[in-house]
Amino acid sequence: MTEPTQLFVCHGCGATVDIARNLPFACPNAGRKGDDTDHVLIPAGDEKSFAAGSEPNPFLRYRNLLSPYRLARSAGLSDNAWAEFVGTMDRALLAVDGRGFRTTPMIPQPALAKALALTGELWVKNETGNVAGSHKGRHLMGVMLYLRVIEAAKLPAASGLKARRLAIASCGNAALAAAVIARAADWPLDVFIPRDANLNVVKRLKELNATIIVCERQPGESGDPCIREFRRVVERGAISFGVQGTENGLAIEGGRTLAFEMAEAFHAAGTAPAALFVQVGGGALASALSQGFAIAAAHGALPHRPRLMTVQTAGCAPLARAWQLLAGIELTEAVHHRSRFMQPWATTPVSLAQGILDDETYDWWEIAKGMRETGGAPLVIDEGAIMRAHAMAHAHTKIAVSATGTAGLAGLLAAAPLHEPVAVVFSGAEI
Ligand SMILES: Cc1ncc(COP(=O)(O)O)c(C=O)c1O
């Protein structure tokens, strides 16, 4: 039998990681002194077609498009073995969170479109009913399934794995998703949160038995203190279970299932959105959507990719700043000079859309690539638009979505009127 393998490639330095041998989380060349390359590991792109199954669970439906599945098969595990990993997690998720992963609804919302003066259809993908109440679990379920595969196939990457704790830096939906999935997998999790974390989130994290570590912002320090502490424990052996692309390239891949579901639904409806307005914090969501739509379009599941319109608040807009600095510069050049384009936001970010206040857009480069390839752009929205979009979503749909989750709609509000079909993702139930 040939050696099992699946490759990830760093988009900055070109390093390849064989995920049978090493965890495809941070690039092995990241963090070297004096290095200014942007390192993120990306699956090598072995999708032969847009081969979707008929199962409602996205981790079964799109298994051919997921590198942990392809790794499982190359390691001699059967299709049934994969179904068993997914099924076992599904039963455990039902017990822990009352729901497992299923294709989430996406329909046109005519009343909301009318309120925004849009003459084309407005499609809303509703992720508020997903595991832990947001899309974040998609990122982390991909990682958990990978961990299951390498353990079961006894691959070199699994060496010492079970003795290591999972770790994440987040104060919101990502932390909730990590805690639900870790609990379902019966794997201990450390969550690094800021002092001002949402009390309801903290309560739920405790119910889920996550260990909480509160991280303080030091005077004069730039960057997120939770990420700083998270990196410290990962260096000491914790398993990176976060959703920043720089810290876990594999997490982005699971998020692509969101775009795959949307592409299939558009195809079935005989339409394709001209633009996608998406809220951006650390950047994993927009990066995953951009990559997922690119795969769907490359394999004919959609006639074209939507324009990637990214949305940040005026209180924290590092991506928009990077975009301005990128004017006239090739991305292949920019990838070697990260700090020229992406620096932590200098002031403590504040907004009603709390979930997108990441100090840095960690996955900025993939998003910039997606915006350039599709003719998209970043939008910076004031608090008034954030509030109006949230109120309009509640007035004109039945979706109990958070202000973070309607920040993409706030971007659309600023861009309206538009006369073409457009899409947004409502994610993050009101907590
Ligand atoms: C509901 C919701 N939407 C969007 C985002 C942004 O995702 P990302 O940090 O991957 O850019 C978040 C992040 O926490 C979120 O909670």
The ligand as a MOL file (V3000), in Angstrom:
LIG
                    3D

  0  0  0     0  0            999 V3000
M  V30 BEGIN CTAB
M  V30 COUNTS 16 16 0 0 0
M  V30 BEGIN ATOM
M  V30 1 C -21.8920 35.5870 14.0350 0
M  V30 2 C -20.5450 35.8390 13.4960 0
M  V30 3 N -20.4210 36.2090 12.2120 0
M  V30 4 C -19.2100 36.4680 11.6960 0
M  V30 5 C -18.0800 36.3950 12.4660 0
M  V30 6 C -16.7730 36.7150 11.8270 0
M  V30 7 O -16.0430 35.5750 11.5860 0
M  V30 8 P -14.4800 35.6700 11.4030 0
M  V30 9 O -13.8950 35.9510 12.7570 0
M  V30 10 O -14.1440 34.3280 10.9070 0
M  V30 11 O -14.2060 36.7650 10.4380 0
M  V30 12 C -18.1590 35.9930 13.7920 0
M  V30 13 C -16.9460 35.8660 14.6100 0
M  V30 14 O -16.9740 35.6850 15.7950 0
M  V30 15 C -19.4240 35.7140 14.3280 0
M  V30 16 O -19.5720 35.3530 15.5990 0
M  V30 END ATOM
M  V30 BEGIN BOND
M  V30 1 1 1 2
M  V30 2 1 2 3
M  V30 3 2 2 15
M  V30 4 2 3 4
M  V30 5 1 4 5
M  V30 6 1 5 6
M  V30 7 2 5 12
M  V30 8 1 6 7
M  V30 9 1 7 8
M  V30 10 2 8 9
M  V30 11 1 8 10
M  V30 12 1 8 11
M  V30 13 1 12 13
M  V30 14 1 12 15
M  V30 15 2 13 14
M  V30 16 1 15 16
M  V30 END BOND
M  V30 END CTAB
M  END
